[in-house]
Amino acid sequence: MPFTRVSYMENQYNADQLQQISEVILSALIDCCDVPENDCFQVFHSHQPEQFVYDRHYLQGDRSDQLLYIQITLKSGRGVVKKKKLYLQLATELAQQVGIRIEDVFIMLIETEFEDWSFGSGLAQMVKENS
C-alpha cells in the first residue's frame, strides 16, 4: 500500500524515462518491502528550476539537475535491513535501467499505520472491523 511521490526538475526526463522510473520503483518495493504486484499508487511532479532547491554537495556530493526526490509513504514495520536494501536497489536499478546517476537518487520513507489509509468510498479498508 505504498504511495510514492517523485519530484524532479522540469525537462530533465521524458515520458519513457518516467515510465521506467515508475516500473523500477514498483519492482524495488515488491522485492525489498513485500509489496503486492498490483499495489501501485504513484504521482510525478515536475518543477521549474526556481522551485526545485537542493544542495549539490550535502552529505555525499555532486548532485545534478537530474536529481530525483522519491518520497514513499508506507506501512511501518520494515526494519533497517529492508530499508537499506530498498535504497541500494532503487539507486542501482535507476542507474542501470534509466541512466540516472546514483548520486541523484534521493529517497525518503514516511511510515504510517493501517488506520491512516482510505483507498476510497470513505472506508478504512485495512482496519479490522473490531478496531
CYANA upper distance limits for C-alpha pairs under 8 A (distance plus 0.5 A):
  1 MET  CA     35 VAL  CA      7.51
  1 MET  CA     39 ASP  CA      6.28
  1 MET  CA     40 CYS  CA      8.02
  1 MET  CA     41 PHE  CA      8.31
  1 MET  CA     74 LEU  CA      6.76
  1 MET  CA     75 LYS  CA      7.68
  2 PRO  CA     35 VAL  CA      8.33
  2 PRO  CA     39 ASP  CA      7.81
  2 PRO  CA     40 CYS  CA      7.78
  2 PRO  CA     41 PHE  CA      7.30
  2 PRO  CA     72 ILE  CA      6.85
  2 PRO  CA     73 THR  CA      5.93
  2 PRO  CA     74 LEU  CA      4.87
  2 PRO  CA     75 LYS  CA      7.69
  3 PHE  CA     40 CYS  CA      7.96
  3 PHE  CA     41 PHE  CA      5.61
  3 PHE  CA     42 GLN  CA      6.29
  3 PHE  CA     72 ILE  CA      6.25
  3 PHE  CA     73 THR  CA      5.66
  3 PHE  CA     74 LEU  CA      7.07
  4 THR  CA     41 PHE  CA      6.86
  4 THR  CA     42 GLN  CA      5.09
  4 THR  CA     43 VAL  CA      6.88
  4 THR  CA     70 ILE  CA      7.42
  4 THR  CA     71 GLN  CA      6.13
  4 THR  CA     72 ILE  CA      4.93
  4 THR  CA     73 THR  CA      6.80
  5 ARG  CA     42 GLN  CA      6.31
  5 ARG  CA     43 VAL  CA      5.51
  5 ARG  CA     44 PHE  CA      6.38
  5 ARG  CA     45 HIS  CA      7.94
  5 ARG  CA     69 TYR  CA      8.35
  5 ARG  CA     70 ILE  CA      6.39
  5 ARG  CA     71 GLN  CA      5.62
  5 ARG  CA     72 ILE  CA      6.98
  6 VAL  CA     42 GLN  CA      8.15
  6 VAL  CA     43 VAL  CA      6.84
  6 VAL  CA     44 PHE  CA      5.28
  6 VAL  CA     45 HIS  CA      6.62
  6 VAL  CA     68 LEU  CA      7.14
  6 VAL  CA     69 TYR  CA      6.06
  6 VAL  CA     70 ILE  CA      5.15
  6 VAL  CA     71 GLN  CA      6.87
  7 SER  CA     44 PHE  CA      6.48
  7 SER  CA     45 HIS  CA      5.25
  7 SER  CA     46 SER  CA      6.33
  7 SER  CA     47 HIS  CA      7.81
  7 SER  CA     68 LEU  CA      6.35
  7 SER  CA     69 TYR  CA      5.53
  7 SER  CA     70 ILE  CA      7.17
  8 TYR  CA     12 GLN  CA      7.86
  8 TYR  CA     45 HIS  CA      6.98
  8 TYR  CA     46 SER  CA      5.58
  8 TYR  CA     47 HIS  CA      6.69
  8 TYR  CA     52 PHE  CA      7.95
  8 TYR  CA     66 GLN  CA      7.43
  8 TYR  CA     67 LEU  CA      6.78
  8 TYR  CA     68 LEU  CA      5.62
  8 TYR  CA     69 TYR  CA      7.01
  9 MET  CA     46 SER  CA      5.91
  9 MET  CA     47 HIS  CA      5.33
  9 MET  CA     48 GLN  CA      6.48
  9 MET  CA     49 PRO  CA      6.51
  9 MET  CA     52 PHE  CA      6.73
  9 MET  CA     65 ASP  CA      7.16
  9 MET  CA     66 GLN  CA      7.33
  9 MET  CA     67 LEU  CA      8.00
 10 GLU  CA     46 SER  CA      5.35
 10 GLU  CA     47 HIS  CA      5.71
 10 GLU  CA     48 GLN  CA      6.12
 10 GLU  CA     49 PRO  CA      7.69
 12 GLN  CA     65 ASP  CA      7.85
 12 GLN  CA     66 GLN  CA      6.30
 13 TYR  CA     17 GLN  CA      6.37
 13 TYR  CA     18 LEU  CA      6.96
 13 TYR  CA     66 GLN  CA      8.37
 14 ASN  CA     18 LEU  CA      6.78
 15 ALA  CA     19 GLN  CA      6.77
 16 ASP  CA     20 GLN  CA      6.80
 17 GLN  CA     21 ILE  CA      6.61
 17 GLN  CA     98 VAL  CA      6.78
 18 LEU  CA     22 SER  CA      6.67
 19 GLN  CA     23 GLU  CA      6.79
 20 GLN  CA     24 VAL  CA      6.64
 20 GLN  CA     97 GLN  CA      7.88
 20 GLN  CA     98 VAL  CA      7.12
 21 ILE  CA     25 ILE  CA      6.68
 21 ILE  CA     94 LEU  CA      7.18
 21 ILE  CA     98 VAL  CA      7.57
 22 SER  CA     26 LEU  CA      6.82
 22 SER  CA     42 GLN  CA      8.02
 23 GLU  CA     27 SER  CA      6.55
 24 VAL  CA     28 ALA  CA      6.60
 24 VAL  CA     90 LEU  CA      7.39
 24 VAL  CA     93 GLU  CA      7.09
 24 VAL  CA     94 LEU  CA      7.13
 25 ILE  CA     29 LEU  CA      6.73
 25 ILE  CA     90 LEU  CA      7.02
 26 LEU  CA     30 ILE  CA      6.70
 26 LEU  CA     37 GLU  CA      8.26
 26 LEU  CA     40 CYS  CA      7.15
 27 SER  CA     31 ASP  CA      6.64
 28 ALA  CA     32 CYS  CA      6.25
 28 ALA  CA     33 CYS  CA      8.15
 28 ALA  CA     86 LEU  CA      6.66
 28 ALA  CA     89 GLN  CA      6.82
 28 ALA  CA     90 LEU  CA      6.67
 29 LEU  CA     33 CYS  CA      5.55
 29 LEU  CA     34 ASP  CA      7.19
 29 LEU  CA     35 VAL  CA      6.22
 29 LEU  CA     86 LEU  CA      7.49
 30 ILE  CA     34 ASP  CA      5.56
 30 ILE  CA     35 VAL  CA      4.97
 30 ILE  CA     36 PRO  CA      6.71
 30 ILE  CA     37 GLU  CA      6.98
 31 ASP  CA     35 VAL  CA      8.12
 32 CYS  CA     82 LYS  CA      6.26
 32 CYS  CA     83 LYS  CA      8.03
 32 CYS  CA     85 LYS  CA      6.83
 32 CYS  CA     86 LEU  CA      5.95
 33 CYS  CA     78 ARG  CA      7.47
 33 CYS  CA     82 LYS  CA      6.98
 33 CYS  CA     83 LYS  CA      8.32
 33 CYS  CA     86 LEU  CA      7.97
 35 VAL  CA     39 ASP  CA      7.20
 47 HIS  CA     51 GLN  CA      6.25
 47 HIS  CA     52 PHE  CA      6.44
 48 GLN  CA     52 PHE  CA      6.99
 49 PRO  CA     53 VAL  CA      8.16
 55 ASP  CA     63 ARG  CA      8.18
 56 ARG  CA     61 GLY  CA      6.39
 56 ARG  CA     62 ASP  CA      5.88
 56 ARG  CA     63 ARG  CA      5.13
 56 ARG  CA     64 SER  CA      7.26
 57 HIS  CA     61 GLY  CA      3.95
 57 HIS  CA     62 ASP  CA      5.86
 57 HIS  CA     63 ARG  CA      7.05
 60 GLN  CA    103 GLU  CA      8.12
 61 GLY  CA    103 GLU  CA      7.80
 62 ASP  CA    103 GLU  CA      7.20
 63 ARG  CA     67 LEU  CA      6.89
 63 ARG  CA    103 GLU  CA      6.18
 63 ARG  CA    104 ASP  CA      5.88
 64 SER  CA    104 ASP  CA      6.98
 66 GLN  CA    100 ILE  CA      7.87
 66 GLN  CA    104 ASP  CA      6.83
 67 LEU  CA    103 GLU  CA      8.37
 67 LEU  CA    104 ASP  CA      4.73
 67 LEU  CA    105 VAL  CA      6.69
 67 LEU  CA    106 PHE  CA      7.72
 68 LEU  CA    104 ASP  CA      6.43
 68 LEU  CA    105 VAL  CA      5.81
 68 LEU  CA    106 PHE  CA      6.44
 69 TYR  CA    105 VAL  CA      7.21
 69 TYR  CA    106 PHE  CA      5.48
 69 TYR  CA    107 ILE  CA      6.56
 69 TYR  CA    108 MET  CA      8.22
 70 ILE  CA    105 VAL  CA      7.92
 70 ILE  CA    106 PHE  CA      6.55
 70 ILE  CA    107 ILE  CA      5.25
 70 ILE  CA    108 MET  CA      6.73
 71 GLN  CA    107 ILE  CA      6.38
 71 GLN  CA    108 MET  CA      5.21
 71 GLN  CA    109 LEU  CA      6.45
 71 GLN  CA    110 ILE  CA      7.91
 72 ILE  CA    107 ILE  CA      8.17
 72 ILE  CA    108 MET  CA      6.70
 72 ILE  CA    109 LEU  CA      5.42
 72 ILE  CA    110 ILE  CA      6.60
 73 THR  CA    109 LEU  CA      6.37
 73 THR  CA    110 ILE  CA      5.04
 73 THR  CA    111 GLU  CA      6.32
 73 THR  CA    112 THR  CA      7.58
 74 LEU  CA    109 LEU  CA      7.82
 74 LEU  CA    110 ILE  CA      6.78
 74 LEU  CA    111 GLU  CA      5.65
 74 LEU  CA    112 THR  CA      6.45
 75 LYS  CA    111 GLU  CA      5.87
 75 LYS  CA    112 THR  CA      5.34
 75 LYS  CA    113 GLU  CA      5.89
 75 LYS  CA    114 PHE  CA      7.20
 76 SER  CA    111 GLU  CA      5.15
 76 SER  CA    112 THR  CA      5.94
 76 SER  CA    113 GLU  CA      6.71
 78 ARG  CA     82 LYS  CA      6.57
 78 ARG  CA     83 LYS  CA      7.25
 79 GLY  CA     83 LYS  CA      6.85
 80 VAL  CA     84 LYS  CA      6.52
 81 VAL  CA     85 LYS  CA      6.66
 82 LYS  CA     86 LEU  CA      6.64
 83 LYS  CA     87 TYR  CA      6.78
 84 LYS  CA     88 LEU  CA      6.73
 85 LYS  CA     89 GLN  CA      6.50
 86 LEU  CA     90 LEU  CA      6.48
 87 TYR  CA     91 ALA  CA      6.74
 87 TYR  CA    107 ILE  CA      7.47
 88 LEU  CA     92 THR  CA      6.47
 89 GLN  CA     93 GLU  CA      6.29
 90 LEU  CA     94 LEU  CA      6.39
 90 LEU  CA    105 VAL  CA      8.32
 91 ALA  CA     95 ALA  CA      6.66
 91 ALA  CA    101 ARG  CA      8.35
 91 ALA  CA    102 ILE  CA      5.52
 91 ALA  CA    105 VAL  CA      6.31
 92 THR  CA     96 GLN  CA      6.69
 92 THR  CA    102 ILE  CA      7.09
 93 GLU  CA     97 GLN  CA      6.21
 93 GLU  CA     98 VAL  CA      8.21
 94 LEU  CA     98 VAL  CA      5.71
 94 LEU  CA     99 GLY  CA      6.94
 94 LEU  CA    100 ILE  CA      6.17
 94 LEU  CA    101 ARG  CA      8.30
 94 LEU  CA    102 ILE  CA      8.01
 95 ALA  CA     99 GLY  CA      5.02
 95 ALA  CA    100 ILE  CA      4.99
 95 ALA  CA    101 ARG  CA      5.97
 95 ALA  CA    102 ILE  CA      6.47
 96 GLN  CA    100 ILE  CA      8.17
100 ILE  CA    104 ASP  CA      7.24
100 ILE  CA    105 VAL  CA      8.18
101 ARG  CA    105 VAL  CA      7.74
112 THR  CA    116 ASP  CA      6.80
113 GLU  CA    117 TRP  CA      8.18
114 PHE  CA    124 ALA  CA      8.32
114 PHE  CA    126 MET  CA      6.02
114 PHE  CA    127 VAL  CA      6.48
115 GLU  CA    124 ALA  CA      6.78
115 GLU  CA    126 MET  CA      7.48
115 GLU  CA    127 VAL  CA      6.40
116 ASP  CA    124 ALA  CA      8.38
117 TRP  CA    124 ALA  CA      6.59
117 TRP  CA    125 GLN  CA      8.21
117 TRP  CA    126 MET  CA      7.89
118 SER  CA    122 GLY  CA      6.99
118 SER  CA    123 LEU  CA      6.04
118 SER  CA    124 ALA  CA      5.23
118 SER  CA    125 GLN  CA      6.84
118 SER  CA    126 MET  CA      8.46
119 PHE  CA    123 LEU  CA      7.57
119 PHE  CA    124 ALA  CA      7.69
119 PHE  CA    125 GLN  CA      7.29
127 VAL  CA    131 SER  CA      7.20
